[in-house]
Amino acid sequence: MQYDSTLRKIPAKCTNNKWIQLIVKGVSSPLRHFYAKLKLKEGFCGAAIISQRFAVTAAHCVFQARTSDMTLRIGDFTQNNQPGYTVGVEDYFIPTMFGFGFEDLPAHDVAVLKTSRPMKDAFLRALPICRRLTSIYSWFNTTLASCGLGSTSPDEDKKVYPNVLQEMLFTQTTFEGVGYVEPVKCRGDQICTIPFIDGGNICYMDDGSPLFKMACGTMQPECLYGVASYFRSNNRSSDDNYCNGGSYFASVVYVSEWIDEIEISETEF
């Protein structure tokens, strides 16, 4: 496990002007084979299966946690409610760049999970990682989507967890926020988004959930673009001062070479 033990833990509660996670105003998702539910000692996070032994989630979900407190639940999570199975987590990896910067917002918020045994149907479930293009703006105006099982209510005191996977569509935006004298450009390790539905966002228990790019001209997932990281709120489901009313995701593409190195070094031949 790679992390800096001097880093502070992320705040446990989502309060006014704190970053929070969920999908609000989403719709019931079609079958997303690659989605996995990462159960933790307290709560859960989303994750995306990328190969037979590896999944990707948000670093803050597992930071300083014990693998003995983690399990991955794999299933369809839709109205079909087909039986699934669980696997343990043998190890996890966090980039050395992970940490907290301006206003304690996480940077490089990506973690790789290694399961205790191969996922038996991973060849059907795995979603490949999107590869770096010459410019991050090559995917602007491309349809993106995120899915998760987090609360569908933005009210911290009235969390409502769905029985089936929820999904929200997004487009990428250049700037972190609006209303500044000089707009702040979104960091390279972040993906700032605007929801297709006004007020739609990620929130409670959806951190780590996959953000995926749709294949051109279709609504079929093509590759994993990022993972849900955080959202800034003023007790409302959308705040136009942050991410133009959308949500922050951590870019998986930004650390794709690091992920490749982990898979190669940790795979037993």
Secondary structure, DSSP 8 states (H G I E B T S, - for coil): ----TTS----SS--TTSEE---BS-EE----TTEEEEE-SSSEEEEEE-SSSEEEE-HHHHTT--GGG-EEEES--STT----EEEEEEEEE--TT-EE-GGG-EES--EEEEESS--TTHHHH---B----S-GGGGTT--EEEEE-S-S---TTS----SS-EEEEEEEESBS-SSSSS--B--TTEEEEEESSTT-B--TT-TT-EEEEE-TTSSSEEEEEEEEEEEE-SSSS--TTSGGGS-EEEESGGGHHHHHHHHHHH---
